[in-house]
């Protein structure tokens, strides 16, 4: 049994991947208003109640799009003795020498090439590509259709928006947000919002967890 935490849009896509892998899944959510609703035919249960009663070690995955929230929930479940699992959609391609850490998801149509490393709790979303020797940090998010050329480094908690592109060797700092469709041709520091072609920093953001 895998306990899937999060029943929003990202949760639905991750659940679909787990069902394609023929996993047994229970869907949980912290929102009491979602309890009893169905997600792809699975009834949603209250996360807090299940966690309080669950005997460790159980396998779980956090399917929340926001990286800081995903980290907080994962750490709470790990502190209770439970174990993160990863999900590789059967229609994703992961190179034989690539590494995908626990808690990460690689969705349908995504490509992770040789020598790349995907960190804990990270998301490589639908149709995204991570080329050779890239490093995607813990709880980062590579959005649908985004593309990283070889040797790109994406810091922990960063968000690479839908359809964005980073040329080879670029470093994107922790918690940076790259806007949709941007073309990153220069390194970006931590804790900034940047967008455009070429991508430029437009403002700084408060440091996250």
Phi and psi restraints in degrees (value plus and minus 20) as a CYANA .aco file:
   2 UNK   PHI    -131.9   -91.9
   2 UNK   PSI     108.6   148.6
   3 UNK   PHI    -112.3   -72.3
   3 UNK   PSI      94.1   134.1
   4 UNK   PHI    -120.1   -80.1
   4 UNK   PSI      98.2   138.2
   5 UNK   PHI    -122.8   -82.8
   5 UNK   PSI      94.1   134.1
   6 UNK   PHI     102.6   142.6
   6 UNK   PSI     103.1   143.1
   7 UNK   PHI    -143.8  -103.8
   7 UNK   PSI       0.1    40.1
   8 UNK   PHI    -100.7   -60.7
   8 UNK   PSI    -179.1  -139.1
   9 UNK   PHI     -80.4   -40.4
   9 UNK   PSI     -64.9   -24.9
  10 UNK   PHI     -85.3   -45.3
  10 UNK   PSI     -59.4   -19.4
  11 UNK   PHI     -79.0   -39.0
  11 UNK   PSI     -59.5   -19.5
  12 UNK   PHI     -82.2   -42.2
  12 UNK   PSI     -63.1   -23.1
  13 UNK   PHI     -87.5   -47.5
  13 UNK   PSI     -61.1   -21.1
  14 UNK   PHI     -86.5   -46.5
  14 UNK   PSI     -61.3   -21.3
  15 UNK   PHI     -79.3   -39.3
  15 UNK   PSI     -62.4   -22.4
  16 UNK   PHI     -79.6   -39.6
  16 UNK   PSI     -59.9   -19.9
  17 UNK   PHI     -84.3   -44.3
  17 UNK   PSI     -64.1   -24.1
  18 UNK   PHI     -82.8   -42.8
  18 UNK   PSI     -59.4   -19.4
  19 UNK   PHI     -87.4   -47.4
  19 UNK   PSI     -56.7   -16.7
  20 UNK   PHI     -83.3   -43.3
  20 UNK   PSI     -48.6    -8.6
  21 UNK   PHI    -106.8   -66.8
  21 UNK   PSI     -16.9    23.1
  22 UNK   PHI      43.5    83.5
  22 UNK   PSI      16.7    56.7
  23 UNK   PHI    -106.8   -66.8
  23 UNK   PSI     130.3   170.3
  24 UNK   PHI    -106.3   -66.3
  24 UNK   PSI     106.6   146.6
  25 UNK   PHI    -152.2  -112.2
  25 UNK   PSI     118.5   158.5
  26 UNK   PHI    -136.6   -96.6
  26 UNK   PSI     109.4   149.4
  27 UNK   PHI    -115.6   -75.6
  27 UNK   PSI     111.9   151.9
  28 UNK   PHI    -144.8  -104.8
  28 UNK   PSI     133.7   173.7
  29 UNK   PHI    -170.1  -130.1
  29 UNK   PSI     126.1   166.1
  30 UNK   PHI     -97.6   -57.6
  30 UNK   PSI     -36.6     3.4
  31 UNK   PHI    -102.2   -62.2
  31 UNK   PSI      92.1   132.1
  32 UNK   PHI     -80.3   -40.3
  32 UNK   PSI     -46.6    -6.6
  33 UNK   PHI     -87.9   -47.9
  33 UNK   PSI     -38.0     2.0
  34 UNK   PHI    -110.9   -70.9
  34 UNK   PSI     -35.3     4.7
  35 UNK   PHI     -81.4   -41.4
  35 UNK   PSI     111.7   151.7
  36 UNK   PHI      72.2   112.2
  36 UNK   PSI     -36.2     3.8
  37 UNK   PHI     -92.7   -52.7
  37 UNK   PSI     145.7   185.7
  38 UNK   PHI    -127.4   -87.4
  38 UNK   PSI     118.7   158.7
  39 UNK   PHI    -144.5  -104.5
  39 UNK   PSI      90.1   130.1
  40 UNK   PHI      29.7    69.7
  40 UNK   PSI      21.5    61.5
  41 UNK   PHI      64.9   104.9
  41 UNK   PSI     -22.3    17.7
  42 UNK   PHI    -122.0   -82.0
  42 UNK   PSI     110.7   150.7
  43 UNK   PHI     -96.4   -56.4
  43 UNK   PSI     113.4   153.4
  44 UNK   PHI    -102.5   -62.5
  44 UNK   PSI     112.3   152.3
  45 UNK   PHI    -129.5   -89.5
  45 UNK   PSI     143.2   183.2
  46 UNK   PHI     -98.6   -58.6
  46 UNK   PSI     100.6   140.6
  47 UNK   PHI     -76.6   -36.6
  47 UNK   PSI     -68.4   -28.4
  48 UNK   PHI     -76.8   -36.8
  48 UNK   PSI     -63.1   -23.1
  49 UNK   PHI     -89.2   -49.2
  49 UNK   PSI     -61.8   -21.8
  50 UNK   PHI     -85.6   -45.6
  50 UNK   PSI     -64.9   -24.9
  51 UNK   PHI     -80.6   -40.6
  51 UNK   PSI     -58.5   -18.5
  52 UNK   PHI     -85.3   -45.3
  52 UNK   PSI     -48.8    -8.8
  53 UNK   PHI    -121.8   -81.8
  53 UNK   PSI     -33.0     7.0
  54 UNK   PHI     -98.2   -58.2
  54 UNK   PSI     108.9   148.9
  55 UNK   PHI    -103.2   -63.2
  55 UNK   PSI     107.2   147.2
  56 UNK   PHI     -98.1   -58.1
  56 UNK   PSI     137.8   177.8
  57 UNK   PHI    -115.3   -75.3
  57 UNK   PSI     106.3   146.3
  58 UNK   PHI    -125.0   -85.0
  58 UNK   PSI     136.1   176.1
  59 UNK   PHI    -111.6   -71.6
  59 UNK   PSI     116.0   156.0
  60 UNK   PHI    -164.1  -124.1
  60 UNK   PSI     143.9   183.9
  61 UNK   PHI    -166.0  -126.0
  61 UNK   PSI     117.5   157.5
  62 UNK   PHI    -120.0   -80.0
  62 UNK   PSI      99.6   139.6
  63 UNK   PHI    -133.5   -93.5
  63 UNK   PSI      46.8    86.8
  64 UNK   PHI    -142.4  -102.4
  64 UNK   PSI     110.3   150.3
  65 UNK   PHI     -86.0   -46.0
  65 UNK   PSI     -58.0   -18.0
  66 UNK   PHI     -91.1   -51.1
  66 UNK   PSI     105.0   145.0
  67 UNK   PHI     -85.7   -45.7
  67 UNK   PSI     -60.7   -20.7
  68 UNK   PHI     -87.7   -47.7
  68 UNK   PSI     -57.9   -17.9
  69 UNK   PHI     -86.4   -46.4
  69 UNK   PSI     -61.0   -21.0
  70 UNK   PHI     -80.4   -40.4
  70 UNK   PSI     -62.0   -22.0
  71 UNK   PHI     -84.3   -44.3
  71 UNK   PSI     -65.9   -25.9
  72 UNK   PHI     -80.8   -40.8
  72 UNK   PSI     -64.2   -24.2
  73 UNK   PHI     -86.3   -46.3
  73 UNK   PSI     -63.6   -23.6
  74 UNK   PHI     -79.9   -39.9
  74 UNK   PSI     -63.2   -23.2
  75 UNK   PHI     -86.4   -46.4
  75 UNK   PSI     -55.2   -15.2
  76 UNK   PHI     -85.7   -45.7
  76 UNK   PSI     -62.8   -22.8
  77 UNK   PHI     -90.3   -50.3
  77 UNK   PSI     -57.8   -17.8
  78 UNK   PHI     -86.2   -46.2
  78 UNK   PSI     -57.1   -17.1
  79 UNK   PHI     -82.9   -42.9
  79 UNK   PSI     -45.8    -5.8
  80 UNK   PHI    -106.0   -66.0
  80 UNK   PSI     -17.2    22.8
  81 UNK   PHI      75.9   115.9
  81 UNK   PSI      -8.6    31.4
  82 UNK   PHI    -115.7   -75.7
  82 UNK   PSI     145.1   185.1
  83 UNK   PHI    -140.4  -100.4
  83 UNK   PSI     104.7   144.7
  84 UNK   PHI     -86.5   -46.5
  84 UNK   PSI     123.4   163.4
  85 UNK   PHI    -142.8  -102.8
  85 UNK   PSI     139.7   179.7
  86 UNK   PHI    -123.8   -83.8
  86 UNK   PSI     142.8   182.8
  87 UNK   PHI    -152.8  -112.8
  87 UNK   PSI     102.9   142.9
  88 UNK   PHI    -135.1   -95.1
  88 UNK   PSI      87.8   127.8
  89 UNK   PHI     -77.0   -37.0
  89 UNK   PSI     120.7   160.7
  90 UNK   PHI     -81.4   -41.4
  90 UNK   PSI     -37.4     2.6
  91 UNK   PHI    -119.9   -79.9
  91 UNK   PSI      -9.4    30.6
  92 UNK   PHI    -110.2   -70.2
  92 UNK   PSI     138.2   178.2
  93 UNK   PHI    -137.1   -97.1
  93 UNK   PSI     103.6   143.6
  94 UNK   PHI    -143.2  -103.2
  94 UNK   PSI     100.3   140.3
  95 UNK   PHI     -80.2   -40.2
  95 UNK   PSI     133.8   173.8
  96 UNK   PHI     -84.4   -44.4
  96 UNK   PSI     -44.1    -4.1
  97 UNK   PHI    -127.0   -87.0
  97 UNK   PSI     -12.8    27.2
  98 UNK   PHI     -98.0   -58.0
  98 UNK   PSI     134.9   174.9
  99 UNK   PHI    -141.6  -101.6
  99 UNK   PSI     111.8   151.8
 100 UNK   PHI    -144.4  -104.4
 100 UNK   PSI      95.7   135.7
 101 UNK   PHI     -96.5   -56.5
 101 UNK   PSI     146.6   186.6
 102 UNK   PHI     -83.7   -43.7
 102 UNK   PSI     125.6   165.6
 103 UNK   PHI      64.8   104.8
 103 UNK   PSI     -29.4    10.6
 104 UNK   PHI    -104.3   -64.3
 104 UNK   PSI     135.0   175.0
 105 UNK   PHI    -148.3  -108.3
 105 UNK   PSI     118.5   158.5
 106 UNK   PHI    -142.2  -102.2
 106 UNK   PSI      93.4   133.4
 107 UNK   PHI    -111.2   -71.2
 107 UNK   PSI     157.8   197.8
 108 UNK   PHI     -77.4   -37.4
 108 UNK   PSI     114.4   154.4
 109 UNK   PHI      58.8    98.8
 109 UNK   PSI     -23.4    16.6
 110 UNK   PHI     -99.0   -59.0
 110 UNK   PSI     134.0   174.0
 111 UNK   PHI    -150.5  -110.5
 111 UNK   PSI     108.1   148.1
 112 UNK   PHI    -143.0  -103.0
 112 UNK   PSI      94.2   134.2
 113 UNK   PHI    -110.3   -70.3
 113 UNK   PSI     157.7   197.7
 114 UNK   PHI     -74.8   -34.8
 114 UNK   PSI     115.5   155.5
 115 UNK   PHI      58.2    98.2
 115 UNK   PSI     -23.3    16.7
 116 UNK   PHI     -96.1   -56.1
 116 UNK   PSI     135.0   175.0
 117 UNK   PHI    -150.9  -110.9
 117 UNK   PSI     107.1   147.1
 118 UNK   PHI    -127.4   -87.4
 118 UNK   PSI     102.7   142.7
 119 UNK   PHI     -97.4   -57.4
 119 UNK   PSI     154.7   194.7
 120 UNK   PHI     -77.2   -37.2
 120 UNK   PSI     113.6   153.6
 121 UNK   PHI      47.7    87.7
 121 UNK   PSI     -10.6    29.4
 122 UNK   PHI     -99.9   -59.9
 122 UNK   PSI     140.2   180.2
 123 UNK   PHI    -142.3  -102.3
 123 UNK   PSI     105.8   145.8
 124 UNK   PHI    -131.4   -91.4
 124 UNK   PSI      83.0   123.0
 125 UNK   PHI    -104.9   -64.9
 125 UNK   PSI    -197.9  -157.9
 126 UNK   PHI     -70.9   -30.9
 126 UNK   PSI     103.2   143.2
 127 UNK   PHI      50.1    90.1
 127 UNK   PSI     -10.5    29.5
 128 UNK   PHI     -99.8   -59.8
 128 UNK   PSI     138.5   178.5
 129 UNK   PHI    -153.4  -113.4
 129 UNK   PSI     118.1   158.1
 130 UNK   PHI    -144.4  -104.4
 130 UNK   PSI      88.9   128.9
 131 UNK   PHI    -103.4   -63.4
 131 UNK   PSI    -194.9  -154.9
 132 UNK   PHI     -74.8   -34.8
 132 UNK   PSI     119.0   159.0
 133 UNK   PHI      44.0    84.0
 133 UNK   PSI      -2.9    37.1
 134 UNK   PHI     -92.1   -52.1
 134 UNK   PSI     139.1   179.1
 135 UNK   PHI    -148.5  -108.5
 135 UNK   PSI      95.1   135.1
 136 UNK   PHI    -128.1   -88.1
 136 UNK   PSI      99.1   139.1
 137 UNK   PHI     -92.4   -52.4
 137 UNK   PSI     148.3   188.3
 138 UNK   PHI     -77.2   -37.2
 138 UNK   PSI     113.9   153.9
 139 UNK   PHI      41.1    81.1
 139 UNK   PSI       0.4    40.4
 140 UNK   PHI     -98.7   -58.7
 140 UNK   PSI     147.5   187.5
 141 UNK   PHI    -157.7  -117.7
 141 UNK   PSI      98.0   138.0
 142 UNK   PHI    -121.1   -81.1
 142 UNK   PSI      87.2   127.2
 143 UNK   PHI     -92.6   -52.6
 143 UNK   PSI     147.6   187.6
 144 UNK   PHI     -72.4   -32.4
 144 UNK   PSI     113.8   153.8
 145 UNK   PHI      52.8    92.8
 145 UNK   PSI     -13.4    26.6
 146 UNK   PHI    -101.1   -61.1
 146 UNK   PSI     132.0   172.0
 147 UNK   PHI    -155.9  -115.9
 147 UNK   PSI     107.6   147.6
 148 UNK   PHI    -129.6   -89.6
 148 UNK   PSI     102.9   142.9
 149 UNK   PHI     -93.3   -53.3
 149 UNK   PSI     158.4   198.4
 150 UNK   PHI     -80.9   -40.9
 150 UNK   PSI     122.6   162.6
 151 UNK   PHI      53.1    93.1
 151 UNK   PSI      -4.8    35.2
 152 UNK   PHI     -96.7   -56.7
 152 UNK   PSI     122.3   162.3
 153 UNK   PHI    -135.9   -95.9
 153 UNK   PSI     103.3   143.3
 154 UNK   PHI    -133.9   -93.9
 154 UNK   PSI     101.2   141.2
 155 UNK   PHI     -91.2   -51.2
 155 UNK   PSI     144.6   184.6
 156 UNK   PHI     -77.2   -37.2
 156 UNK   PSI     114.7   154.7
 157 UNK   PHI      55.5    95.5
 157 UNK   PSI     -17.3    22.7
 158 UNK   PHI     -92.1   -52.1
 158 UNK   PSI     137.5   177.5
 159 UNK   PHI    -147.5  -107.5
 159 UNK   PSI      98.4   138.4
 160 UNK   PHI    -124.1   -84.1
 160 UNK   PSI      91.5   131.5
 161 UNK   PHI     -86.9   -46.9
 161 UNK   PSI     146.5   186.5
 162 UNK   PHI     -77.7   -37.7
 162 UNK   PSI     110.4   150.4
 163 UNK   PHI      53.7    93.7
 163 UNK   PSI     -13.8    26.2
 164 UNK   PHI     -95.1   -55.1
 164 UNK   PSI     138.8   178.8
 165 UNK   PHI    -155.5  -115.5
 165 UNK   PSI     119.3   159.3
 166 UNK   PHI    -144.1  -104.1
 166 UNK   PSI     108.7   148.7
 167 UNK   PHI     -93.6   -53.6
 167 UNK   PSI     150.9   190.9
 168 UNK   PHI     -81.2   -41.2
 168 UNK   PSI     121.5   161.5
 169 UNK   PHI      57.9    97.9
 169 UNK   PSI     -16.2    23.8
 170 UNK   PHI     -91.4   -51.4
 170 UNK   PSI     126.7   166.7
 171 UNK   PHI    -134.1   -94.1
 171 UNK   PSI     103.1   143.1
 172 UNK   PHI    -133.0   -93.0
 172 UNK   PSI     101.1   141.1
 173 UNK   PHI     -90.6   -50.6
 173 UNK   PSI     143.7   183.7
 174 UNK   PHI     -74.9   -34.9
 174 UNK   PSI     118.5   158.5
 175 UNK   PHI      45.0    85.0
 175 UNK   PSI     -12.1    27.9
 176 UNK   PHI     -86.8   -46.8
 176 UNK   PSI     128.6   168.6
 177 UNK   PHI    -138.7   -98.7
 177 UNK   PSI     100.0   140.0
 178 UNK   PHI    -125.3   -85.3
 178 UNK   PSI     102.4   142.4
 179 UNK   PHI     -87.6   -47.6
 179 UNK   PSI     139.1   179.1
 180 UNK   PHI     -76.6   -36.6
 180 UNK   PSI     116.9   156.9
 181 UNK   PHI      53.6    93.6
 181 UNK   PSI     -14.6    25.4
 182 UNK   PHI     -92.1   -52.1
 182 UNK   PSI     136.6   176.6
 183 UNK   PHI    -140.5  -100.5
 183 UNK   PSI      89.6   129.6
 184 UNK   PHI    -111.4   -71.4
 184 UNK   PSI      94.4   134.4
 185 UNK   PHI    -137.9   -97.9
 185 UNK   PSI     -26.3    13.7
 186 UNK   PHI    -154.4  -114.4
 186 UNK   PSI     134.8   174.8
 187 UNK   PHI     -77.7   -37.7
 187 UNK   PSI     128.9   168.9
 188 UNK   PHI    -140.6  -100.6
 188 UNK   PSI     118.0   158.0
 189 UNK   PHI     -97.5   -57.5
 189 UNK   PSI     156.0   196.0
 190 UNK   PHI     -90.1   -50.1
 190 UNK   PSI     134.1   174.1
 191 UNK   PHI      40.2    80.2
 191 UNK   PSI      26.2    66.2
 192 UNK   PHI    -151.6  -111.6
 192 UNK   PSI     138.3   178.3
 193 UNK   PHI    -125.9   -85.9
 193 UNK   PSI     109.8   149.8
 194 UNK   PHI    -159.3  -119.3
 194 UNK   PSI     124.4   164.4
 195 UNK   PHI    -180.2  -140.2
 195 UNK   PSI     148.7   188.7
 196 UNK   PHI      92.6   132.6
 196 UNK   PSI     156.7   196.7
 197 UNK   PHI    -153.8  -113.8
 197 UNK   PSI      80.0   120.0
 198 UNK   PHI     -95.4   -55.4
 198 UNK   PSI     136.8   176.8
 199 UNK   PHI     -89.6   -49.6
 199 UNK   PSI     112.1   152.1
 200 UNK   PHI    -152.9  -112.9
 200 UNK   PSI     127.3   167.3
 201 UNK   PHI     -88.2   -48.2
 201 UNK   PSI     110.6   150.6
 202 UNK   PHI    -130.9   -90.9
 202 UNK   PSI     -45.0    -5.0
 203 UNK   PHI    -187.0  -147.0
 203 UNK   PSI     140.2   180.2
 204 UNK   PHI    -113.7   -73.7
 204 UNK   PSI     135.5   175.5
 205 UNK   PHI    -144.5  -104.5
 205 UNK   PSI     136.9   176.9
 206 UNK   PHI     -82.4   -42.4
 206 UNK   PSI     123.6   163.6
 207 UNK   PHI     -87.4   -47.4
 207 UNK   PSI     108.8   148.8
 208 UNK   PHI    -106.8   -66.8
 208 UNK   PSI    -195.9  -155.9
